[in-house]
Amino acid sequence: GEVDASAGTHITGQATGVRMVNDSANVGARALTLDNAIVQGVNGSAVLVERGTNATIRLSNGASLLAGNNILLDVQGASTAAMTVANSALQGNVNIDGSSVANLTFDQGHFTGDVVLVDDASSATVNLQNNSRFTGSLDKVDGVTINSGSNWTLTRNDTVGALAMNGGTVSFGSPDAPDTFYQLNVGTLAAS
């Protein structure tokens, strides 16, 4: 089903905050929309997508994900998650495992953490647009797009399949550690 939460709503689960799976009849969309709302997994992930589910997650206007295990989005079991973060800031990790896919879009969004591909059969793309900021690791991510004043700050050496840039930047270390530099290996590069 679909869940829309807004106006300061706080959804909490003792283990996982929100678990997204196909129902037995596989009817309807699997969508979670948070507009100035919070999802919290007290002892586990904020959002878990599993069992072959195709899910859409939208966060906007100060929405937040909180996770006891520091995994904001956990995509498992041949599932696909498309998450858009607009005008919101997140801190934690995204895990993709079990031949799963995550497509992450940040539109004036901020993210501090790592996108972790647990197995080689899983994949991910990250799109930064409209002055978004990503600080963390995107190692083994298939494609990264950095546009319109957005920035990716590396926190370790990374390898990505493709990097496309149109008015975006990559910082090879944090400004608070001026003598630390990281290496980025890129399969293909497109820039304008």
C-alpha positions in Angstrom: 0.0 0.0 0.0 0.9 3.7 0.2 1.7 5.7 3.3 1.7 9.6 3.3 2.9 11.2 6.5 3.3 15.0 7.0 3.2 17.8 9.5 5.6 16.5 12.1 4.3 12.9 12.1 6.7 10.4 13.8 6.4 6.7 12.8 8.4 4.4 15.1 9.1 0.7 15.0 10.9 -1.2 17.8 12.9 -3.1 15.1 12.4 -1.6 11.7 10.6 1.8 11.3 8.8 0.8 8.0 9.0 -2.5 6.3 7.9 -2.5 2.6 7.0 -5.9 1.1 4.6 -7.1 -1.6 1.3 -8.3 -0.2 0.1 -11.8 -1.1 -2.1 -10.5 -3.9 0.6 -8.1 -5.1 -2.0 -5.3 -5.4 -1.2 -1.5 -5.5 2.0 0.5 -5.2 4.6 0.3 -2.4 5.1 4.0 -1.7 6.2 5.9 1.4 6.0 9.8 1.3 7.3 11.8 4.2 6.8 15.6 4.1 8.3 17.1 7.3 7.9 13.7 9.0 10.2 11.1 10.7 10.5 7.4 10.4 12.6 5.7 13.1 13.7 2.1 13.6 14.7 2.0 17.2 16.9 -1.1 17.0 17.1 -1.7 13.3 16.8 0.1 9.9 14.6 3.1 9.3 13.2 1.6 6.1 13.5 -2.1 5.0 12.5 -3.1 1.4 12.6 -6.9 0.9 11.1 -10.0 -0.8 11.3 -8.7 -4.4 9.4 -5.5 -3.7 9.5 -2.5 -6.0 9.2 0.6 -3.7 9.2 4.3 -4.0 10.3 6.5 -1.1 10.0 10.3 -1.1 11.3 12.6 1.6 10.8 16.4 1.5 10.8 19.6 3.6 12.9 18.4 6.5 11.8 14.8 6.5 14.2 12.4 8.4 15.1 8.8 8.7 16.6 7.5 12.0 18.0 4.0 12.5 19.3 2.2 15.6 21.7 0.2 13.4 22.7 3.3 11.3 21.0 1.9 8.1 18.5 4.4 6.8 17.5 2.3 3.8 18.0 -1.4 3.6 17.2 -3.0 0.2 17.3 -6.8 0.2 16.1 -10.0 -1.6 16.0 -8.9 -5.2 14.1 -5.7 -4.4 14.2 -2.3 -6.0 14.0 1.0 -4.2 13.8 4.5 -5.7 14.4 7.1 -3.0 14.2 10.9 -3.5 15.4 13.3 -0.9 14.3 16.9 -1.4 15.1 19.8 1.0 16.0 17.3 3.7 19.2 16.1 5.4 20.0 12.5 6.3 22.9 10.9 8.2 23.5 7.1 8.1 24.0 4.4 5.5 22.1 2.8 2.6 22.7 -1.0 2.2 21.9 -2.9 -1.0 22.1 -6.7 -0.8 20.8 -9.9 -2.5 20.6 -8.8 -6.2 18.8 -5.6 -5.2 18.8 -2.1 -6.8 18.7 1.3 -5.2 18.3 4.5 -7.2 18.9 7.6 -5.0 18.1 11.2 -6.1 19.0 14.2 -4.0 17.3 17.5 -4.9 18.6 20.2 -2.6 19.2 17.3 -0.2 22.1 16.6 2.1 23.5 13.1 2.9 26.3 12.1 5.2 27.1 8.4 5.2 27.9 5.5 2.8 26.0 3.7 0.0 27.1 0.1 0.6 26.8 -2.6 -2.1 27.0 -5.8 0.1 27.2 -8.2 -2.9 28.4 -7.9 -6.5 24.9 -8.8 -7.9 23.4 -5.6 -6.4 23.6 -2.1 -8.0 23.0 1.5 -7.2 22.9 4.9 -8.9 23.1 8.3 -7.2 21.9 11.6 -8.7 22.8 14.9 -7.0 21.0 18.0 -8.3 20.2 21.6 -7.3 23.0 22.2 -4.7 22.8 18.8 -3.0 25.6 17.7 -0.8 26.8 14.1 -0.4 29.6 13.3 2.1 30.6 9.7 2.2 31.6 6.6 0.2 29.9 5.4 -3.1 32.3 2.6 -3.7 31.2 0.2 -6.5 28.1 2.3 -7.4 27.2 1.9 -11.0 26.6 5.6 -11.8 26.9 8.9 -10.1 25.5 12.1 -11.6 26.5 15.5 -10.1 24.7 18.5 -11.5 23.8 22.2 -10.8 26.0 23.2 -8.0 26.0 19.9 -6.2 29.0 18.3 -4.5 30.3 14.9 -3.5 32.9 14.8 -0.8 34.9 11.6 -0.7 35.7 10.1 2.7 37.9 7.2 1.4 39.1 5.8 -1.9 36.2 4.9 -4.2 35.5 3.3 -7.5 32.4 4.1 -9.6 31.3 2.7 -12.9 30.3 6.1 -14.5 30.6 9.7 -13.4 28.6 12.4 -15.1 29.0 16.1 -14.1 27.2 19.2 -15.3 28.0 22.1 -13.0 28.8 19.8 -10.0 32.0 19.1 -8.2 33.9 16.3 -6.4 36.0 17.1 -3.3 38.8 14.6 -2.7 38.7 15.0 1.0 37.0 17.0 3.8 37.8 20.7 4.4 38.4 19.9 8.1 41.2 17.6 7.1 43.1 19.7 4.5 46.1 17.3 4.2 43.9 14.2 3.5 43.2 13.3 -0.1 41.4 10.3 -1.6 41.5 8.6 -5.0 38.5 8.2 -7.2 38.6 5.5 -10.0 36.0 6.0 -12.7 35.0 3.7 -15.5 33.6 6.4 -17.8 33.5 10.2 -17.3 31.2 12.6 -18.9 31.4 16.3 -18.0 30.2 19.6 -19.4 
